[in-house]
Amino acid sequence: MKLTLKKMSKVILAAGFVLLSTTSFGQTQWPDNYGQGTINTDYCVTIDTTKPLEEFYRIDISHLNFASEADAQKVFGAISNNRLTYKVDFTNQVAYLKVHADRTQHPQDVIWWNNYIDSLCKN
């Protein structure tokens, strides 16, 4: 009986973590208007530096020719981090980027963010 209870508590704990992570991601309010971003074939994203920093960017991914939504999700999941959240709309062949500007020690401008995103491609 102890072993079964112990296993059940682990399952419940794991389910709680999954629910918590899904809920926090789902709370992001995605708007109707976006800044423009691009992505190259090495999956390096560039955001438009001719305009002030925006919280959300729209990125055309049609030229990447993903075979499936799962493939696209895998790539954008790999380039997401604490400061950048990506959401894929495979049907429309776009990805959306949320810049978490509140997660830097000091406010940063669009040039800093573009350089930060670019630095991730070099690793």
C-alpha positions as CSV (number, residue, x, y, z in Angstrom):
1,M,0.0,0.0,0.0
2,K,2.8,2.4,0.8
3,L,4.4,1.9,-2.6
4,T,1.1,2.6,-4.4
5,L,0.5,5.8,-2.4
6,K,4.1,6.9,-3.0
7,K,3.7,6.4,-6.8
8,M,0.3,8.2,-6.8
9,S,1.8,11.2,-5.0
10,K,4.6,11.4,-7.6
11,V,2.0,11.2,-10.4
12,I,-0.1,13.9,-8.8
13,L,2.9,16.1,-8.3
14,A,4.0,15.7,-11.9
15,A,0.5,16.5,-13.1
16,G,0.5,19.6,-11.0
17,F,3.7,20.8,-12.6
18,V,2.3,20.2,-16.1
19,L,-0.9,22.0,-15.2
20,L,1.0,24.9,-13.7
21,S,3.3,25.3,-16.7
22,T,0.4,25.0,-19.2
23,T,-1.6,27.5,-17.3
24,S,1.1,30.1,-17.0
25,F,1.8,29.9,-20.8
26,G,-1.9,30.0,-21.6
27,Q,-2.2,33.3,-19.6
28,T,-0.2,35.2,-22.2
29,Q,-2.6,37.6,-23.9
30,W,-1.8,37.5,-27.6
31,P,-3.0,40.8,-29.3
32,D,-4.3,41.5,-32.8
33,N,-1.4,43.8,-33.7
34,Y,2.3,42.8,-34.0
35,G,5.6,44.2,-34.8
36,Q,7.5,42.5,-37.7
37,G,10.2,39.9,-37.2
38,T,12.0,37.6,-39.6
39,I,13.7,34.3,-39.2
40,N,16.4,32.8,-41.4
41,T,17.1,29.1,-42.3
42,D,19.4,28.8,-39.3
43,Y,16.4,29.8,-37.1
44,C,17.9,33.1,-36.1
45,V,15.2,35.7,-35.4
46,T,15.6,39.4,-36.2
47,I,13.1,42.0,-35.0
48,D,12.4,45.3,-36.7
49,T,14.8,47.9,-35.3
50,T,13.3,50.8,-37.2
51,K,10.4,51.0,-34.7
52,P,10.4,51.1,-30.9
53,L,10.4,47.8,-29.0
54,E,7.1,46.0,-29.1
55,E,6.0,43.2,-26.8
56,F,4.8,41.0,-29.7
57,Y,6.2,40.2,-33.1
58,R,4.8,38.2,-36.1
59,I,7.3,36.1,-38.0
60,D,6.6,34.5,-41.4
61,I,7.8,30.9,-41.3
62,S,6.6,29.7,-44.7
63,H,10.1,29.6,-46.3
64,L,11.3,27.2,-43.6
65,N,9.1,24.4,-45.1
66,F,8.3,22.6,-41.8
67,A,7.0,19.1,-42.5
68,S,4.6,19.2,-39.6
69,E,3.3,21.4,-36.7
70,A,5.3,19.2,-34.3
71,D,8.5,20.0,-36.2
72,A,7.8,23.7,-36.0
73,Q,6.9,23.5,-32.3
74,K,10.2,21.6,-31.7
75,V,12.3,24.4,-33.3
76,F,10.5,27.2,-31.6
77,G,10.5,25.4,-28.3
78,A,14.3,25.1,-28.5
79,I,14.8,28.8,-29.1
80,S,12.4,29.9,-26.4
81,N,13.8,31.0,-23.1
82,N,12.9,33.1,-20.0
83,R,12.9,36.3,-22.0
84,L,11.4,35.1,-25.3
85,T,8.2,33.1,-25.8
86,Y,7.2,31.7,-29.2
87,K,3.8,30.5,-30.3
88,V,3.4,28.7,-33.7
89,D,0.4,29.0,-36.0
90,F,1.3,26.3,-38.4
91,T,-1.9,26.6,-40.4
92,N,-1.1,30.2,-41.3
93,Q,2.7,29.6,-41.4
94,V,3.6,32.2,-38.8
95,A,5.2,32.2,-35.4
96,Y,4.6,34.9,-32.8
97,L,7.2,36.1,-30.4
98,K,6.6,37.6,-27.0
99,V,9.4,39.7,-25.7
100,H,9.5,39.7,-21.9
101,A,11.0,43.1,-21.4
102,D,10.2,43.0,-17.7
103,R,12.7,40.2,-17.2
104,T,15.8,42.3,-17.7
105,Q,17.5,44.1,-14.8
106,H,17.1,47.5,-16.6
107,P,14.8,48.5,-19.4
108,Q,16.4,47.8,-22.8
109,D,15.7,49.2,-26.3
110,V,14.9,47.4,-29.5
111,I,18.6,47.4,-30.6
112,W,19.6,45.6,-27.3
113,W,16.9,43.0,-27.8
114,N,17.8,42.4,-31.4
115,N,21.5,41.9,-30.3
116,Y,20.4,39.6,-27.5
117,I,18.3,37.5,-29.9
118,D,21.2,37.4,-32.3
119,S,23.6,36.3,-29.6
120,L,21.5,33.2,-29.0
121,C,22.2,32.1,-32.6
122,K,25.9,32.2,-32.1
123,N,25.8,29.6,-29.3
